[in-house]
Amino acid sequence: MQLPVNLTPLRALRLLVLLLLATSYAATPVSAQGKKAAIPFSYIPDNTEDQYNQTIRSKTLPLGADGFVILSRSKPSEYAIERYNAALKKAWSASVPLAAEETVEAFTKNQDAVLLITHRTNEQGNQVLYAHRVDLRSGQKDKPVLLLEAPADVRKAGIATSPDGNRLLAYRFNVTGNQVVQGISGSLYDSKLQKTKDTKYNLSDLRGIVSAEVALNDAGDQFISLISENMERLTVRQYTLKSPEVKGMSVLVGGTFDGKKVYIMDSKYALQPNGNLYGVVLTADEKTGDYYSLKSVKFDFENEDMVFAEEFRFTPEYLASINKLDKSGAAKASRLEDIYLTDLILTPEEKLIVLAEKKYMEGGENSPYYAKEIHLFAYDQFMGTAWSSVLMKNQKAPADEAFSGISYRYNLAGNTLHLLTLEELEGKHDLYLRRIDTTTGKAESPKAAGLNVAKGEDTAYVKDFTAWLSEKDLVVVVRPSKKANSLQLRRLQIK
């Protein structure tokens, strides 16, 4: 670096410092950097998972400043639960052997332990749910606990866990001979896997139950969300530990509108920190299959009130706006399709953010998978429409990877929503971070993490292991091009 000869020594020194700082900032990625720590990582993909509706979406549980816990399939018939500190040093490892065709149903933690729930068929041919408890401090594994047994010829038994991991509800469906749901029964457990109560929910008054989802809050209240009546009615019921009284709310979201017969084609429910349950549905025209609208409801059981958002109609103008945003060069879409509800997020201002993503498989059994645009819809605390937007992306993965490396991971920090994706933009294959202001809906341009992720046939990124340890610190499992011989468990720091 050559400085002008007419500068005084002091001015030359100042100029040199400024030039060095500018060079340093220019060389540092804006969004993240990966120089903190990295260690080799290996796992076996779980091909038994539903690629569109994963049972366990996150296999890394953050412990704040104390690090994190990871669940990975270490052998074909064995899972490993491992704890790491923030410097990626392994504190302990516990193995959980699996029987043939045994599947993992839940992975959670509380203040004392990590809990893994599995489902299998026993020697008598019945469904059984087992809980595997590992001490969070020592890594000592307790003897598995049988939570529930159910006949094999009914719907699959399920598990619901509270957000703090201190309560579990193992449940089974009670059905008629033709598999019509009449009720749900189960057992509640505390953080030490001690049974606290047997539960039973009579649903025989509802006609044609198509789906039933169970949620549990930290207080032990149970919420049953149901779709019935030819996929037209949404019903939510609350059962509490304090009272035998059952509270229920119901709304017809399908039916005939403007001469069109409309039904529920996709749904998503989420208990939120404010104590309310939110339900969102996508509806479609029964005759054509065209997307008709998005409907959102807040179920406020404390005030026994339902708050309805304004219906968002999927008009030709909405499709045209998406086609205008698409700069990929591909043929423009003639209709909305393959869009699924993915996340419901509540901001500190109690603004509800609904995310839906376009994802699909191109053709036959060995065809590639795609994850494309993300649709965002925002409602204020009164469920009034705040804003909506669409973020364009174009991700592709081979059939054997499916959605394990594509789609997205999110983190909400205050009123900023962070979305992390693996993409190739302007010739650079990398992890990209998008920041969205949830107050206005304004999104920043994607920023590269600076890892230069490897390309090729080998897995380059496994998003199930992505987790934020804090607002600006996260861990990922990735294969950088400079270390292309193996996956790495790596920390990234957001700038």
N, C-alpha and C positions, 0 to 999 in steps of 0.2 A: 504494500500500500504506500503510495507516494503522496506527501502533503505539499501544498504550495510553499515555495521557498520564502515568500514575503511574510509569513506568519510569525508572531512572537512565540517563544517557547511555551508560554502558558496557553495561548489560543490554540496552538498546535496540539497540545496535550488534550485540551477539551474536545477538539474536533476528532481526534483519534478515538477518544472514549465513545463519542456519539456514533462514529462509524462502526465501531466494534459492537455496540449495543444493537444497532440497526441490523447488522449481519446476523447477530445471535437470534433476534426476533424473527427474522425472515426464514431462518433455518428450522425454527420450532413450529410444529403443527399447531394450528389455532385451537383445536378442540381437545386434543389428548396427546399424551406421549407414553411410551412403553418402556422407559428405562428404569422403572422402580424395581421390578423383580420378575423373574420368569423361571419356571422349572419344567422339566419334561412331564407329560401327562398322557396316560393311555386309558382307554375304556373300550367296551364292546357295545355297539349299538343295540338297542332293544327293538327288534323288529315285530314284537307283539303289540306295540302301541298303535292306537288309532291315529293315523297321520293328520287327520283333520281336527280331531277333538282329543287332545292329549289329556290323559288322566292327571299326570304330574307335569306342569308346565315349567316349573323351576326346580332344578336339582342342586342348587346352591342356596343355603340359608345363611344370610348375613348375621353376624354377631356384633356388629358395630366395630368399635376399636379393637375388640378381642379377636377379630378374624372372621371365620366362616366355617360351615360344615358342608361337605359335598357328598352326594349319593351317586355312585357310578357302578355300572355292571362290570365287575373285574374278571369274572369267568362266566361261561355259558350258564352255569347253575348257581351263581353266587353274586351278590351285591356287596359293595364295600361302602361303609359310612366312615368318612375321614374328617378330622378337624385340623384346620390350619390356622396359624396366627397371621397377622397382617403382613408379615415379612415372608409369607409362603413356607414357613417351616411347619412340618407335620407334627401335631401334638399326639395324636393317637389314630388308630385304624381298627374298625370292628367289622367282621365279615358276617353276612346274613345269607346262609345257604337257602336255596329255593328248591322246592319239589318240582317234578315235571309239570309244565303248564301253569305253574304258580305265577301270578302277576302282582305287580306293585300298584297299590291303590291310593296311598297317601304318604306324604313325607312332610313332617312338621316338627316343631320344637317348642318347648316351654322353658322356664327359667332353670330347670334341672336336667332335662333329658331331651334326646332326639327320639322321635317316634316314627317307625316305618310300619305301614299297614299292608298286608298282603292278602290275596284271595286265591283259593284253590279248591279242589274237590277232594274230600277225604275218602278213606277206605270204604265207607258205607255209601258213597256216591252222592253225598250232600255237599252243598257249598259251605265253606268255612272262611271266616275272616280272623286273621291273627295279627296281634300287635307285637312288634319287636322294639324294646325300649333299651336305649344306650345312654349311660350316664354322661352328661355333657362335660364334666370335669375330668373324669378318669378314663372314659371310653369303655367302661365295663358293661357288658351286655347281659341283660336279665333273661330269664327263661321266657319264651314266647307265651303270650296270653291269648286264649281263645275268646274272642269277642262275641261271635255270633255263628249260629249254624242254621242253614235254611235248605229246603228241598232243592234239588237240582233242576226241577222242571218248572220253576217260576223265574221271574225276571232276576237278573243279577243283583245280589246283595250289594249294599253300598256303605260308604263311610262319610261322615261330615265331621270336620274339625273346626274348633273356634279359632279366631285369628291369633289368640295368645297361646294356643296349643295346650290349654289346661283342661279342655273338655272334648270328648269324642262321643259321637253318636253312630253306633253300628245299627243298620236297619235292613229289613227285608220287606218285599212286597207281598201283600195278601191278594190273591187273584182267584177268579172263577175258573171253571174248566176250560174256557176259551181265552184265558189269559187277560181278562178284563180286570183292571185294578179296582179293588174294593176298599183297600186300606193299606196302611204301612205300620209295622211294629218294629220295635228295636230296644236298645239298651244304651243308657248314658254312662260314661266313665269319666273319672277325674284324671288329673295329671299323672297319677301313680298307677293308672289302669285299674282302679277299684270301681266296681259298678255302684252307681248312685241311684239309678232309677230305671225301671222298665217303662217303655212308652208304647202307646197305641193311638193311631190316628184313623178315625172312621171317615172314609171318603165315598161311601156308597150313595150319597145324595147327588153326586156329580155324574153326568152322563158322558160316556165315551172318553175316558181319560187317555190321552195320547202320551203325555210325558209328565214326569214328576221329579222335581229337584228339591233336595233337602239342604238347608243351611243352618248354621249354629252360631250364636254370638257368644261373647265372653261370659255373659251372665247365665248361659245355659238355655236361653230361649231358642225354640226350634221353629223354623219357617219352612213351610211346604209350598212350593210354587208349581202350579198345575196348568196344563193346557188341555182343554176338553171341548166337547160339542163340535165335532167335525173341524177341529183346529181353529176355532173361532173365539173361544172364551179363555181369558186369563184369570186365574184364581190364586190368591195367596192366603194362607192361614198361619196364625201364630199360636204356639203352645208355650206356656211359661212354667217355671218351677214354682212360682209363687201362688198361682191360682189354677183351678181346674177349668176356668172359663176359656173357651176357644174364641179367638177373634178372627174374623174372616172378611176379606174384601174381594170383589169380583167385578170384572168388566168385560164387555163384549167388544173385542177389537177386530174381529172378522165379521163377515156378513155381506149384505148387498149395498153397495155405494155407487151412485151415479150409474145404475144399471149393471154394475160389474159385481160378480161374486168373488169375494176376497177372503183369503185364508192366511193363517200364520205359517210362514215358511222357515223362520229362524227366530230364536229367542235367547235372551241373556238376562241373568239376574245377578245382583250383587248387594250384599249387606255392606253398609258404609259406616265409617266411624261416628256419624251423627245419630246412629241408631235406626235409621230408615233403610228399608229395602227398596231398591230401584229395579224395575222391570222394563225391558226394551224388546220390541218385536219388529221384525221385517215382515211385511205382508205382500202377497202377490195375487195377481189376477188368476183365478182358478182355470179359466178357459185358455189363456195364452201363456201363462207362466211368467208374464212380465212383472217386474218389481213394481209395486203399487205405492207403498209408503213406509215410513218409519214412525212408530208410535212409542212414546216413553211415558212411564207412570212412576210416581213416587208414592210408596205405601208407608204412611205415617201411622203406626199402630198406637203410639202414645196418645195421639189426638184423634184416633179412629177416623182418619181422613185419607182420601186418595186425591193426589194432585196430578192433573193431566197436562202434558206438554202439547203445544200445537202440533198437529200432524204435519210431518214433512213429506210432501208428495214428490215422487220421482218422475218429473215431467220430461218431455223431450228437450226442454231448455237445459235441464240439469245434465242430461247425456251430452248435449252439444258443448257445454262448458268443460266437461271432462275430455272430450275429443280435442278441444282447443288446447288443453294443457299438455296433451300427449305429443311429445317431440321425438318419439322413438323411430318414426318412419314406418311403423307397422300400419296395417289397414285399420281404419277408424271403426270403432265398435258401432254396431247397428242397434244394440240393446244392452241394458245392464244385465250382467249375469255373473255367477260365481262369487258373489259378495257375501261375506259372513260376518256377523257380529263377533268381535274379539275381546274388547275390554270396556268396562264402565269405570270411570275414574272420577272421584270427588275431590275438588280442590279445597284449599283452606277457606275460600269464600263460599263454599258449598255450591260451586258451579259443577254441574254434571257434564263430563266429557265422554261422549260415546264414540268408540272407534270400530270401524268395520273395514275389512281387508278383502281385496280380490285375490283369491288363490284357487288353483285348479291343477288337475293333471291333464296333460295334453291329449293323450289317447289311450292306448292299450296298457297292458301290465308293465312293460318296461319303458314306458314313455316318461319324459322328464316332468318335473313339477315346477309350477310358476307361482310367484307371489308378487302382486303388482300394487296398484294404487291403494292408498289408505284414505278412507272417508272419515271425516271428523265432524261431529255435531255437538254443539255446546248449548246448555240451558242454564239460566241463572237459578238462584236459590228458590224462586217461586215457580220454576219450571217454564219460565218464559224463554223464547228463542233468543240466544245471544249471538251466535255466529255459526257458520259451517264452512268447511274447506276440504280440498282434496290435495293430498301429497302424492306426486308421481314417483314411482320407482319401478324397476324392472329386474326382478331376481329370477334365476333359473337354477335348478339343481337336478342331478341325475336321479333315476328312480330309486336307487338303493339308499339315497340320503333323504329324499322327500323334503319335508319342511324342517329338518334338524338344523340346517344352517341358514335357511332363508326365512322370510317373514321379518319380525322385529322384536326388540325388547324395549321396555319403557321404564322410566323413573320420573316421579313427580317431585320436584324440589321447589317448595313455595308455589308460585304461580307459573313456573316454567316446566314444561313437559319435555323430557329428553327421549328421543327415539334413536335406537342404535340398530344399524342394518349392515349387512355385508353386500356390497354392490361394486360394480365396475363403472366408474364415472370418469370420463375424459381419459380413458386408457389406464386408469389406476384402480387395481383390485384391492379394496381395503375395507375396514370397518369405518362407517360414516355416522356422525352424530348430527341430528337435527334438533334444534331448540324451537319450541313453540310457546308463545306467550298465551296462556289460557285466558287472559283477560280480553285480548283482542283477536286472537286466532292467528296473529302474524307469525310466520315461520321463517327462521333464518335459513340460508343456503346450507346444504350438508357440508360438514367439515371432516376431512380424513384424519384418522388416528395416527397415521404415519407408520403403520406396520408393514405395508406392502404385502398383503396376504397372498400366500402361494396359490397358484392355479394348477389345475390338472385333475387327475382321477381321484387322488386321495382327498379325504375330508379336510377342509381348510378352516372351518369354524363350526362350533357346536353351541348354538345359542341357549340351550337348556342350562348351561353352566354359567351364563352371564348373570351377575348380581352386583348391585351397587352397595358398597360398604358404607358409604356416606354420600353426601351431595356431589362430591367431586372425585370420588375414588371408587373404582369398580374392578372386578375380576372377570376375565374371559378365558375361554379355551380356544386357541387359535393356532394356525400353522403359518408363521411368517415365512416369506420367501427366502430369507437369509438362513433360516433354520428349518428347511423344508423336509428334513428327514424324520421329524416327529412333531406331534401336537405339543403345545405348551400351555401350562396354566400360568396366566400372566396378569399383572396388575396394570391398570391404566389410570392416569390422573387427568381429569378434565381441567382445561385451562379456562 
